[in-house]
């Protein structure tokens, strides 16, 4: 790669072209996001000379008209696609006239980093900022209205919110308590010498991961049906117990959801732990064997300490997955309305107000932010307790 100067007289003369292209592209993207999914209605009202107060600048009084800058902004909103294409075209012209920049060692790092930065800004930073703003607004079909903390007050005054939090936290704790030790032990057995059919065992254990959660949810709904011929009621019959309505009890409903999670994700967590076991030198096992250590001692004295980074990673993703669970509950109960809200989770609560109810999108945004902050706090506490962050003086 040639070390071409990043700024030459010709480059400096063409720099306004690049700046203009970037500005036009930014204006076009900002205009698209400013409409918040109402672009079709805005275009129709703009072309027909209709009321645009629901989108920008507010309502005009009789005899008033938009100023020059306001009309320019409205034009950019209406013709946002052409503005973006013009910006891309100007950037392409600049690059075509300055091809030597493609071989510059000074510019190359920014080119490689640019896709991540753009993706982060468009798909994370902007939605997060929009969600924060919407959580303080009442969003209806006719427009938005700033209402301050009312969405949060209504949320914390709703008993169903606490039910959803309780169900999600219980589900998270149970799944973490199962999906960390069990896959760890199974991975150790699969990788050890005592396993005679290790490859077959790994394949069978990983197969549920490939199953769609929708299909798995339907199958588990049939398994936990209240009919006598349902699989779980047949299992009860083997022990002389009567059939029960599994999905109409608090404990049995949670058992069904946790069992589905255990069935689907044990193989994936086994894969993580098998990768961690591969990184442990064989010399440690050989030295332990010379000292007379058995399989259990090698597992507790060698594997457990050296698998700590893997365990922290699995615990972190399990915390997030537990709090963000929704599809499993939705499929098991055949919808988002489970008996006495036994299957209601925080994401299900968000879905109920964001998509199932009308004019509650601001309320749902507040719920989403509480979920985000809660998951972040729990994860940070877990990382601090395990020594991943903070407490460096103790090491």
C-alpha positions as CSV (number, residue, x, y, z in Angstrom):
1,X,0.0,0.0,0.0
2,X,1.4,3.4,-1.0
3,X,1.7,6.1,1.6
4,X,0.0,8.8,-0.4
5,X,-0.4,12.2,1.3
6,X,-4.0,12.6,2.6
7,X,-4.1,16.2,1.6
8,X,-2.8,17.6,-1.6
9,X,-3.6,20.9,-3.4
10,X,-6.0,19.1,-5.7
11,X,-7.6,17.3,-2.7
12,X,-8.1,20.6,-0.9
13,X,-9.8,22.1,-3.9
14,X,-12.2,19.2,-4.2
15,X,-12.8,19.0,-0.4
16,X,-16.0,21.3,-0.5
17,X,-17.5,18.7,-2.9
18,X,-17.0,16.0,-0.3
19,X,-18.3,18.1,2.5
20,X,-21.4,19.1,0.5
21,X,-22.0,15.4,-0.3
22,X,-21.7,14.3,3.3
23,X,-24.1,17.1,4.4
24,X,-26.7,16.2,1.8
25,X,-26.5,12.6,2.8
26,X,-26.8,13.5,6.5
27,X,-29.8,15.8,5.8
28,X,-31.5,13.0,3.8
29,X,-31.0,10.4,6.5
30,X,-32.1,12.9,9.2
31,X,-35.2,13.7,7.2
32,X,-36.1,10.1,6.9
33,X,-35.8,9.5,10.6
34,X,-37.5,12.7,11.6
35,X,-40.8,11.4,10.1
36,X,-40.7,8.4,12.5
37,X,-42.5,6.0,10.1
38,X,-45.0,8.5,8.8
39,X,-43.3,9.2,5.5
40,X,-46.2,8.0,3.3
41,X,-48.8,10.2,5.2
42,X,-46.4,13.2,5.1
43,X,-45.8,12.8,1.4
44,X,-49.5,12.6,0.7
45,X,-50.3,15.7,2.7
46,X,-47.4,17.7,1.3
47,X,-48.4,16.9,-2.3
48,X,-52.0,17.7,-1.7
49,X,-51.3,20.9,0.3
50,X,-52.7,19.3,3.5
51,X,-52.0,20.0,7.1
52,X,-48.4,19.2,8.1
53,X,-48.6,20.2,11.8
54,X,-48.6,16.6,12.9
55,X,-45.1,16.1,11.5
56,X,-43.1,19.3,12.0
57,X,-43.3,23.0,13.0
58,X,-46.7,22.8,14.6
59,X,-50.1,24.2,13.5
60,X,-50.4,27.4,11.5
61,X,-52.9,30.0,12.5
62,X,-55.2,31.5,10.0
63,X,-53.3,33.8,7.6
64,X,-49.9,32.5,8.6
65,X,-47.5,30.7,6.3
66,X,-44.2,28.9,6.7
67,X,-41.0,30.9,6.4
68,X,-38.3,30.3,3.8
69,X,-36.2,28.1,6.0
70,X,-39.3,26.1,7.1
71,X,-40.3,25.6,3.5
72,X,-36.7,24.4,2.7
73,X,-36.9,21.9,5.6
74,X,-40.3,20.6,4.4
75,X,-38.9,20.3,0.9
76,X,-35.9,18.3,2.2
77,X,-38.4,16.0,4.1
78,X,-40.5,15.5,1.0
79,X,-37.6,14.9,-1.4
80,X,-35.3,13.2,1.0
81,X,-34.5,10.3,-1.4
82,X,-33.2,12.7,-4.0
83,X,-31.2,14.6,-1.4
84,X,-29.6,11.3,-0.2
85,X,-28.9,10.3,-3.8
86,X,-27.4,13.7,-4.6
87,X,-25.1,13.4,-1.5
88,X,-24.0,9.9,-2.6
89,X,-23.3,11.1,-6.1
90,X,-21.2,14.0,-4.9
91,X,-19.2,11.6,-2.7
92,X,-18.7,9.2,-5.5
93,X,-17.5,12.0,-7.8
94,X,-15.0,13.1,-5.2
95,X,-13.6,9.6,-4.8
96,X,-13.5,9.1,-8.6
97,X,-11.5,12.3,-9.0
98,X,-9.2,11.5,-6.2
99,X,-8.5,7.7,-6.6
100,X,-5.1,8.0,-5.0
101,X,-6.9,8.4,-1.6
102,X,-8.0,4.8,-1.8
103,X,-4.4,3.8,-1.3
104,X,-3.6,6.2,1.5
105,X,-2.4,4.5,4.7
106,X,-3.7,7.5,6.7
107,X,-7.3,7.2,5.3
108,X,-7.5,3.4,5.2
109,X,-8.2,2.9,9.0
110,X,-11.2,5.4,8.8
111,X,-12.6,3.6,5.8
112,X,-12.5,0.2,7.6
113,X,-14.0,1.7,10.8
114,X,-16.7,3.7,9.0
115,X,-19.2,0.8,8.4
116,X,-19.3,0.0,12.2
117,X,-19.7,3.7,13.1
118,X,-22.5,4.2,10.6
119,X,-24.2,1.0,11.7
120,X,-23.9,1.9,15.4
121,X,-25.3,5.4,14.8
122,X,-28.2,4.3,12.6
123,X,-29.3,1.1,14.4
124,X,-28.4,1.7,18.0
125,X,-27.6,5.4,18.9
126,X,-30.6,6.9,17.0
127,X,-33.2,4.3,18.1
128,X,-32.0,4.7,21.7
129,X,-32.2,8.5,21.6
130,X,-35.6,8.3,19.9
131,X,-36.8,5.8,22.6
132,X,-35.7,8.1,25.4
133,X,-37.6,11.0,23.8
134,X,-40.7,9.0,23.1
135,X,-40.8,7.7,26.7
136,X,-41.7,11.3,27.8
137,X,-44.3,11.7,25.1
138,X,-47.9,10.6,24.4
139,X,-47.8,9.3,20.8
140,X,-51.1,9.1,19.0
141,X,-52.2,8.9,15.4
142,X,-52.7,12.6,15.3
143,X,-49.3,13.6,16.7
144,X,-47.1,13.6,19.8
145,X,-47.5,15.5,23.0
146,X,-44.9,16.0,25.8
147,X,-46.2,14.6,29.1
148,X,-43.0,14.4,31.2
149,X,-42.8,11.5,33.6
150,X,-46.5,10.4,33.3
151,X,-45.6,7.2,31.4
152,X,-43.2,6.2,34.1
153,X,-45.7,7.0,36.8
154,X,-48.4,5.0,35.1
155,X,-46.0,2.1,34.6
156,X,-44.9,1.9,38.3
157,X,-48.6,2.2,39.4
158,X,-49.6,-0.8,37.2
159,X,-49.6,-4.1,39.1
160,X,-49.1,-6.1,35.8
161,X,-45.7,-4.4,35.5
162,X,-44.5,-5.9,38.7
163,X,-46.0,-9.3,37.7
164,X,-44.0,-9.1,34.5
165,X,-40.8,-8.1,36.3
166,X,-41.3,-11.0,38.8
167,X,-41.8,-13.5,36.0
168,X,-38.8,-12.3,34.0
169,X,-36.5,-12.2,37.0
170,X,-37.6,-15.7,38.2
171,X,-37.1,-17.1,34.7
172,X,-33.7,-15.5,34.5
173,X,-32.5,-16.9,37.8
174,X,-33.8,-20.4,37.1
175,X,-32.3,-20.6,33.6
176,X,-29.0,-19.2,34.8
177,X,-29.0,-21.8,37.6
178,X,-29.5,-24.6,35.2
179,X,-27.8,-23.5,31.9
180,X,-24.4,-22.9,33.5
181,X,-23.6,-26.0,35.6
182,X,-25.4,-28.6,33.5
183,X,-23.8,-27.7,30.1
184,X,-20.4,-27.4,31.9
185,X,-20.6,-30.9,33.3
186,X,-21.9,-32.3,30.0
187,X,-19.1,-30.6,28.0
188,X,-16.5,-32.0,30.4
189,X,-18.0,-35.5,30.0
190,X,-18.2,-35.2,26.2
191,X,-14.5,-34.1,26.0
192,X,-13.2,-36.7,28.5
193,X,-11.8,-40.1,27.8
194,X,-14.8,-41.8,29.5
195,X,-17.1,-40.8,26.8
196,X,-17.4,-43.6,24.2
197,X,-19.6,-41.7,21.8
198,X,-18.6,-38.2,22.3
199,X,-19.2,-37.0,18.7
200,X,-22.7,-38.5,18.6
201,X,-23.5,-37.0,22.0
202,X,-22.4,-33.6,20.9
203,X,-24.5,-33.8,17.7
204,X,-27.6,-34.8,19.5
205,X,-27.2,-32.2,22.2
206,X,-26.7,-29.4,19.7
207,X,-29.6,-30.3,17.4
208,X,-32.3,-28.5,19.5
209,X,-30.4,-25.2,18.9
210,X,-31.2,-25.5,15.2
211,X,-34.9,-25.9,15.9
212,X,-37.1,-22.8,15.4
213,X,-38.4,-21.4,18.6
214,X,-41.8,-21.1,17.0
215,X,-41.9,-24.9,16.2
216,X,-40.4,-25.7,19.6
217,X,-43.1,-23.5,21.4
218,X,-45.9,-25.2,19.6
219,X,-44.5,-28.7,20.4
220,X,-44.2,-27.8,24.1
221,X,-47.7,-26.3,24.1
222,X,-49.0,-29.7,23.0
223,X,-46.7,-31.5,25.5
224,X,-48.1,-29.5,28.4
225,X,-51.7,-29.6,27.2
226,X,-54.4,-30.3,29.8
227,X,-55.7,-33.3,27.9
228,X,-55.1,-36.7,29.3
229,X,-53.2,-37.8,26.2
230,X,-50.7,-35.0,26.5
231,X,-47.1,-36.2,27.0
232,X,-46.5,-34.6,30.4
233,X,-49.8,-35.9,31.7
234,X,-48.9,-39.4,30.4
235,X,-45.7,-39.1,32.4
236,X,-47.7,-38.3,35.5
237,X,-49.8,-41.3,34.8
238,X,-46.8,-43.6,34.9
239,X,-46.4,-42.6,38.6
240,X,-50.1,-43.0,39.3
241,X,-50.8,-39.2,39.3
242,X,-53.9,-37.5,37.8
243,X,-53.7,-35.2,34.8
244,X,-53.3,-31.4,35.6
245,X,-53.7,-28.2,33.7
246,X,-50.0,-27.4,33.3
247,X,-50.4,-23.9,31.8
248,X,-52.9,-22.7,34.3
249,X,-50.7,-22.8,37.3
250,X,-47.9,-20.4,38.3
251,X,-45.3,-23.1,39.1
252,X,-46.1,-25.4,36.3
253,X,-46.2,-22.6,33.7
254,X,-42.8,-21.5,34.7
255,X,-41.6,-25.1,34.6
256,X,-42.8,-25.4,31.0
257,X,-40.9,-22.2,29.9
258,X,-37.7,-23.1,31.8
259,X,-37.8,-26.7,30.4
260,X,-38.1,-25.3,26.8
261,X,-35.1,-23.0,27.4
262,X,-33.1,-25.9,28.9
263,X,-33.9,-28.1,25.9
264,X,-33.0,-25.5,23.3
265,X,-29.9,-23.9,24.8
266,X,-28.0,-26.6,26.6
267,X,-26.3,-27.6,23.4
268,X,-25.2,-24.0,22.7
269,X,-23.7,-23.5,26.1
270,X,-22.0,-26.9,25.9
271,X,-20.3,-25.6,22.7
272,X,-19.0,-22.5,24.6
273,X,-17.6,-24.8,27.4
274,X,-16.1,-27.2,25.0
275,X,-14.3,-24.3,23.4
276,X,-13.0,-23.3,26.8
277,X,-11.9,-26.8,27.6
278,X,-9.9,-26.9,24.4
279,X,-7.8,-24.0,25.7
280,X,-6.7,-25.9,28.8
281,X,-3.3,-27.5,28.3
282,X,-3.2,-31.3,28.5
283,X,-0.1,-31.1,30.6
284,X,-2.2,-30.0,33.5
285,X,-4.4,-33.1,33.3
286,X,-1.3,-35.3,32.9
287,X,0.3,-33.7,36.0
288,X,-2.9,-34.2,37.9
289,X,-3.0,-37.9,36.9
290,X,0.6,-38.4,38.1
291,X,-0.4,-36.9,41.4
292,X,-3.3,-39.4,41.6
293,X,-6.2,-37.1,40.9
294,X,-9.4,-38.7,39.7
295,X,-11.9,-37.2,37.2
296,X,-13.9,-35.3,39.8
297,X,-10.8,-33.7,41.3
298,X,-9.4,-32.7,37.8
299,X,-12.8,-31.1,37.1
300,X,-13.0,-29.1,40.3
301,X,-9.3,-28.2,40.6
302,X,-8.4,-27.6,37.0
303,X,-11.5,-27.0,34.9
304,X,-13.6,-24.9,37.1
305,X,-10.9,-22.2,37.8
306,X,-9.7,-22.1,34.2
307,X,-13.3,-22.0,32.8
308,X,-14.1,-18.8,34.7
309,X,-13.9,-16.5,31.6
310,X,-16.2,-18.8,29.7
311,X,-18.6,-19.0,32.7
312,X,-18.7,-15.2,33.0
313,X,-19.5,-14.9,29.3
314,X,-22.3,-17.6,29.5
315,X,-23.7,-16.0,32.6
316,X,-23.8,-12.5,30.9
317,X,-25.6,-13.7,27.8
318,X,-28.0,-15.8,29.9
319,X,-28.9,-12.8,32.1
320,X,-29.8,-10.8,29.0
321,X,-31.6,-13.8,27.3
322,X,-33.6,-14.4,30.5
323,X,-34.8,-10.8,30.8
324,X,-35.5,-10.5,27.1
325,X,-37.5,-13.7,26.8
326,X,-40.8,-13.3,24.9
327,X,-41.2,-15.7,21.9
328,X,-41.1,-18.8,24.0
329,X,-43.9,-17.6,26.3
330,X,-45.9,-16.3,23.4
331,X,-45.8,-19.7,21.6
332,X,-46.4,-21.9,24.6
333,X,-49.5,-19.9,25.7
334,X,-50.6,-19.3,22.1
335,X,-50.5,-15.5,22.5
336,X,-49.6,-12.8,24.9
337,X,-52.5,-13.3,27.2
338,X,-51.6,-16.2,29.5
339,X,-53.9,-17.3,32.4
340,X,-53.5,-14.8,35.3
341,X,-50.5,-13.4,33.5
342,X,-48.4,-16.5,34.5
343,X,-46.4,-16.2,31.3
344,X,-46.2,-12.4,31.1
345,X,-42.6,-11.1,30.8
346,X,-41.2,-7.6,30.6
347,X,-40.9,-7.8,26.8
348,X,-44.4,-9.3,26.6
349,X,-45.6,-6.3,28.7
350,X,-43.8,-4.0,26.3
351,X,-45.4,-5.8,23.3
352,X,-48.8,-5.5,24.9
353,X,-48.7,-1.7,25.1
354,X,-46.5,-1.0,22.1
355,X,-48.4,-3.1,19.5
356,X,-51.6,-4.6,20.9
357,X,-53.0,-1.4,22.4
358,X,-53.6,1.9,20.6
359,X,-51.7,5.1,21.4
360,X,-49.5,3.6,24.0
361,X,-46.2,3.6,22.1
362,X,-44.7,6.2,24.5
363,X,-45.6,4.0,27.5
364,X,-44.0,1.0,25.8
365,X,-40.8,3.1,25.2
366,X,-40.7,3.8,28.9
367,X,-41.0,0.1,29.6
368,X,-38.2,-0.7,27.2
369,X,-35.9,1.8,28.8
370,X,-36.6,0.3,32.3
371,X,-35.7,-3.1,30.9
372,X,-32.5,-1.7,29.3
373,X,-31.4,-0.1,32.5
374,X,-32.4,-3.1,34.7
375,X,-30.5,-5.5,32.4
376,X,-27.4,-3.2,32.4
377,X,-27.4,-2.9,36.2
378,X,-27.7,-6.6,36.8
379,X,-25.0,-7.3,34.3
380,X,-22.6,-4.7,35.9
381,X,-23.3,-6.1,39.3
382,X,-22.6,-9.6,38.1
383,X,-19.3,-8.5,36.4
384,X,-18.3,-6.7,39.6
385,X,-19.0,-9.7,41.8
386,X,-17.1,-12.0,39.5
387,X,-14.2,-9.6,39.5
388,X,-14.3,-8.9,35.8
389,X,-14.6,-5.1,36.4
390,X,-13.5,-3.2,39.5
391,X,-11.8,-4.5,42.6
392,X,-8.4,-4.7,40.8
393,X,-6.6,-4.3,44.0
394,X,-7.8,-7.7,45.2
395,X,-6.1,-9.6,42.3
